[in-house]
Every structure is written in structure tokens, then in C-alpha cells.
Amino acid sequence: MPYVNIKITEEGPATAEQKARLIEGVTRLLQDVLGKNPQTTVVVIDEVPTDNWGIGGESITQRRLRSAPPRST
């Protein structure tokens, strides 16, 4: 029984349709490439707050703030 865990950031959250397409696509890929039974394939999508996702020692939230263009006043 394949188990796939997809983790994405919550920013601009994925729609229900997009998530359904991911689940369908990953399931089909496992069937096509590895011959796995789609009826026993489990796909879980976790949406993680950017404060809880870090790269290079800083959160995605901080990276986004640091790289954001300056605001006009």
C-alpha cells in the first residue's frame, strides 16, 4: 500500500480542485510507473504555515519578508 505525503505551504492555499488533481495525478503516476493498485494508494496533503517551514536557518515567512520589494509610500 503506497503512502505519499505532499507538504505545501499555506500561502495562497491550494483549492479543493487543485488538491483533487494532485491526489488523482500522484495515484495515477504510481499505477503507471510502479504498477501500484490505485485502490490501496494513500495520498495525504499537509498545508504548513510558513512560520513552521524553514530553509537555510530561517522561516519561509522571514525569507518572504526579506525578499519582498520595498513598499511605496
KOLLUM-772673 format. One record per residue (C-alpha): x negated, y, z negated; residue in one letter; residue number from 1. Coordinates in steps of 0.25 Angstrom, whole numbers, plus 2048, in hexadecimal, padded with zeros to 3 digits. Layout:
<nodes>
X Y Z a NUM
...
</nodes>
This chain:
<nodes>
800 800 800 m 1
7F9 80D 805 p 2
7FA 819 7FC y 3
7F6 826 801 v 4
7F5 833 7F9 n 5
7F5 840 800 i 6
7F1 84C 7F8 k 7
7F4 85A 7FD i 8
7F4 868 7F7 t 9
802 86E 7F3 e 10
7FF 87B 7FA e 11
809 87D 805 g 12
810 870 801 p 13
812 865 80B a 14
820 864 80F t 15
828 857 80D a 16
828 855 81D e 17
818 856 81D q 18
817 84C 811 k 19
820 842 818 a 20
818 843 825 r 21
80B 841 81C l 22
811 835 816 i 23
816 82F 823 e 24
809 832 82A g 25
800 82C 820 v 26
809 820 81F t 27
809 81E 82E r 28
7F9 820 82E l 29
7F7 815 824 l 30
800 80C 82C q 31
7FA 80F 839 d 32
7EB 80F 835 v 33
7EB 804 82A l 34
7F8 7FD 82D g 35
7FE 800 81F k 36
80C 7FE 81C n 37
814 80B 81C p 38
81E 805 812 q 39
813 804 808 t 40
80B 810 80B t 41
80C 81B 800 v 42
809 82A 803 v 43
808 834 7F7 v 44
807 843 7FA i 45
802 84B 7EE d 46
802 85A 7EF e 47
7F8 860 7E6 v 48
7F8 86E 7E1 p 49
7EB 876 7E6 t 50
7E7 879 7D8 d 51
7E5 869 7D6 n 52
7DD 867 7E3 w 53
7CF 86B 7E3 g 54
7C4 86B 7ED i 55
7B5 86F 7EA g 56
7B8 872 7DC g 57
7C4 87C 7DD e 58
7D3 87A 7DF s 59
7D9 87C 7ED i 60
7E1 888 7E6 t 61
7D4 88F 7E3 q 62
7CE 88B 7F1 r 63
7DA 891 7F8 r 64
7D9 89E 7F0 l 65
7CB 89F 7F2 r 66
7CC 89E 801 s 67
7D9 8A6 803 a 68
7D7 8B2 80B p 69
7D8 8BF 803 p 70
7E5 8C6 801 r 71
7E8 8D3 808 s 72
7ED 8DE 7FE t 73
</nodes>
